[in-house]
């Protein structure tokens, strides 16, 4: 998990850097550089989405609270979303003209919009399992404390 989190941080930084370079190229009027930085910006944005998906998938796989069916559903859905994002990246990479880059960028945005909702659902399932585990532990602790209090009450009455 730490490895994926670090990869996500690197992808996020690369995304920010590419965005700044793109803005600078547009401001300077260098269209070729702007196209190159736009592609880099879009590819880094797609990488960030992929890293986010991988992060949720790793957390789901590490969770003991999900059933095998839930885990299989989450893993297959995330793999499909990663594949969709990889295809969008390939379209950006193959784009040559400004219009092709715009279309490929729209493809990445559309893929992200389809992915975003499912990503939140999967992350919520993982968190729900963690909260369920915390509740179980607190109930066990509550029972133990009640037994201790009962023993103390008995000793103080005698």
C-alpha positions as CSV (number, residue, x, y, z in Angstrom):
1,X,0.0,0.0,0.0
2,X,2.8,2.4,0.9
3,X,4.4,1.8,-2.5
4,X,1.1,2.7,-4.3
5,X,0.6,5.7,-2.2
6,X,4.1,6.9,-3.1
7,X,3.5,6.3,-6.7
8,X,0.3,8.3,-6.4
9,X,2.2,11.2,-4.8
10,X,4.7,11.1,-7.7
11,X,1.9,11.0,-10.3
12,X,0.2,14.0,-8.6
13,X,3.4,16.0,-8.6
14,X,4.1,15.2,-12.3
15,X,0.5,16.2,-13.0
16,X,1.0,19.6,-11.3
17,X,4.4,20.1,-13.1
18,X,2.9,19.3,-16.5
19,X,0.0,21.6,-15.9
20,X,2.3,24.5,-15.1
21,X,4.5,23.8,-18.1
22,X,1.4,23.6,-20.3
23,X,0.1,27.0,-19.0
24,X,3.5,28.5,-19.6
25,X,3.7,27.2,-23.2
26,X,0.2,28.5,-24.0
27,X,1.1,31.9,-22.5
28,X,4.3,32.1,-24.6
29,X,2.3,31.2,-27.8
30,X,4.5,28.1,-28.6
31,X,1.8,25.8,-30.0
32,X,4.1,22.7,-30.5
33,X,5.3,22.9,-26.9
34,X,1.7,23.5,-25.7
35,X,0.6,20.3,-27.6
36,X,3.5,18.3,-26.0
37,X,2.8,19.6,-22.5
38,X,-1.0,19.1,-23.0
39,X,-0.3,15.5,-23.8
40,X,2.0,15.2,-20.8
41,X,-0.6,16.8,-18.6
42,X,-3.3,14.5,-19.8
43,X,-1.1,11.4,-19.4
44,X,-0.2,12.4,-15.9
45,X,-3.8,13.0,-15.1
46,X,-4.7,9.5,-16.3
47,X,-1.8,8.1,-14.3
48,X,-3.2,9.8,-11.2
49,X,-6.6,8.1,-11.7
50,X,-4.9,4.8,-12.3
51,X,-2.9,5.1,-9.1
52,X,-6.1,6.0,-7.2
53,X,-7.8,2.9,-8.5
54,X,-4.8,0.7,-7.6
55,X,-4.7,2.2,-4.1
56,X,-8.4,1.3,-3.5
57,X,-7.8,-2.1,-5.0
58,X,-4.9,-2.8,-2.7
59,X,-6.9,-1.6,0.3
60,X,-9.8,-3.9,-0.7
61,X,-7.4,-6.9,-1.1
62,X,-5.9,-6.2,2.3
63,X,-9.3,-6.0,4.0
64,X,-10.4,-9.0,6.0
65,X,-13.9,-7.6,6.2
66,X,-14.9,-8.1,2.5
67,X,-16.4,-11.4,1.3
68,X,-14.7,-13.2,-1.6
69,X,-17.6,-12.1,-3.9
70,X,-17.3,-8.5,-2.9
71,X,-13.6,-8.5,-3.4
72,X,-13.9,-10.2,-6.8
73,X,-16.5,-7.6,-7.8
74,X,-14.3,-4.7,-6.7
75,X,-11.2,-6.2,-8.3
76,X,-12.9,-6.9,-11.6
77,X,-14.6,-3.4,-11.7
78,X,-11.3,-1.6,-10.9
79,X,-9.4,-3.7,-13.5
80,X,-12.0,-2.7,-16.1
81,X,-11.7,1.0,-15.1
82,X,-7.9,0.8,-15.3
83,X,-8.1,-0.8,-18.7
84,X,-10.5,2.0,-19.9
85,X,-8.1,4.6,-18.6
86,X,-5.1,2.8,-20.3
87,X,-7.1,3.0,-23.6
88,X,-7.7,6.7,-23.1
89,X,-4.0,7.2,-22.4
90,X,-3.2,5.3,-25.7
91,X,-5.5,7.7,-27.6
92,X,-3.7,10.7,-26.0
93,X,-0.3,9.2,-26.9
94,X,-1.3,8.6,-30.5
95,X,-2.8,12.1,-30.9
96,X,-0.9,14.4,-33.3
97,X,-3.0,17.5,-33.9
98,X,-4.5,19.9,-31.5
99,X,-8.0,18.6,-32.2
100,X,-6.9,15.0,-31.7
101,X,-5.4,15.9,-28.3
102,X,-8.7,17.7,-27.4
103,X,-10.7,14.6,-28.3
104,X,-8.4,12.3,-26.4
105,X,-8.5,14.6,-23.4
106,X,-12.3,14.5,-23.6
107,X,-12.0,10.7,-23.6
108,X,-9.9,10.8,-20.4
109,X,-12.4,13.2,-18.8
110,X,-15.3,10.9,-19.8
111,X,-13.5,7.8,-18.5
112,X,-12.8,9.7,-15.2
113,X,-16.5,10.7,-14.9
114,X,-17.5,7.0,-15.3
115,X,-14.9,5.9,-12.9
116,X,-15.3,8.5,-10.1
117,X,-18.6,7.2,-8.8
118,X,-17.6,3.6,-8.7
119,X,-14.3,4.5,-7.0
120,X,-16.2,6.2,-4.2
121,X,-18.5,3.2,-3.8
122,X,-15.5,0.8,-3.6
123,X,-13.7,3.0,-1.1
124,X,-16.8,3.2,1.0
125,X,-17.2,-0.6,1.1
126,X,-13.6,-0.9,2.3
127,X,-14.1,1.8,5.0
128,X,-17.5,0.2,5.9
129,X,-15.7,-3.0,6.7
130,X,-13.1,-1.2,8.8
131,X,-15.9,0.6,10.8
132,X,-17.7,-2.7,11.3
133,X,-14.5,-4.1,12.8
134,X,-14.1,-1.2,15.1
135,X,-17.7,-1.6,16.3
136,X,-17.1,-5.3,16.9
137,X,-14.1,-4.5,19.0
138,X,-15.9,-1.8,21.0
139,X,-18.7,-4.2,21.7
140,X,-16.2,-6.8,23.0
141,X,-14.5,-4.2,25.1
142,X,-17.9,-3.1,26.5
143,X,-18.7,-6.7,27.5
144,X,-15.3,-7.1,29.2
145,X,-15.8,-3.8,31.1
146,X,-19.2,-4.8,32.3
147,X,-17.8,-8.1,33.7
148,X,-15.0,-6.1,35.5
149,X,-17.5,-3.7,36.9
150,X,-19.8,-6.5,38.1
151,X,-16.8,-8.2,39.8
152,X,-15.8,-4.9,41.5
153,X,-19.4,-4.4,42.6
154,X,-19.6,-7.9,44.1
155,X,-16.3,-7.4,46.0
156,X,-17.4,-4.0,47.4
157,X,-20.8,-5.4,48.6
158,X,-19.2,-8.3,50.6
